[in-house]
Amino acid sequence: MEAYKSYCPECKKTYFWQGYKTGLGKSTEQLAAMKRRDTVCKHCGGDKLETTLDRESELGKEYDAIYSEIGKHIAGIISEKLG
């Protein structure tokens, strides 16, 4: 899962939401729903939605911290293996 921020240039609304990082293992219908969620505004239905990773909300900052720690852990493992 990942935290996302969507901004609609048509109605000028911004909202934050949580969704899957990839479409791996999803059905055709699930992939279509993911694409709609990424591109169609939930407020006005406009199709020019701009969606990016959320780096602002509390949830977005929590995900950043978690992924940073995971990255450090993986780097440590690799460093040990390469010794």
N, C-alpha and C positions, 0 to 999 in steps of 0.2 A: 504494500500500500504506500501511497505517497500523498502529500498535502499539496493542493493546487489553489491557485488564485486565478479567477476569471474576471475580465473586464469587458463590458459591452460598449463599444463606441456609439451604438445607436441609442440606447437608453441611459448611458453614462453610469450604470450600476456596476459595482464590484462586489464579488462574493467569493468566499473561501469554501472549499470542499475537499473531501478525501476520496481517492479512487485508486484503481489498480495502476501499477507502474507499466505493465506490458499487457498484451493481449494473448500471451501464451496460454494455451489450453481453453480458450474461450470459443464458444459457438459463433456461427455467423451472426446470429441475432444479438449476442452479447457484444461482439465487436462493433456492430452498427450502433448499439446503444452507447458504447464508450465514445465513438466518434461524435455522435450527437451531443453528448454531455460536454465534450471538449470544444465544440464549435457553435452550438446553438444556445442562446441566452435563455435561462430559465424564467426570466422576468418578462421579456418582450417577444421572445421567439426569433429575434434577429440572428442571422447566420454569420455574423462577422466577429464572434466572440474571440477574444484574445486570452488564451490560457497559458500560464507559466507555472513553474514550481512556486509554491508559497514559501517565502522567506520572512514573512511579516507576522503572521498570527502565532499564537502560543503553540498550536499544534505543529505548524510549519517549523518553528524553531526547535521543537522537541525532536521531530524527524531529523533535522540537520544534525543535532547533537548525537542522536543514536547512530546515524550513518557515519559520522566522523569517528566515533569510537570503534565501530566495526572496521572502518578503514585502517585505523591505527593498529588494531589487533591483527588484521591480515598482513599489514606491512611488517609487524613484528615476527610473524610466522615465517614469512618469506625471507626476512633478514637472517633468522636462525638457520633456515635451510641452506642459504647461500654462504653462511658463516664466514 
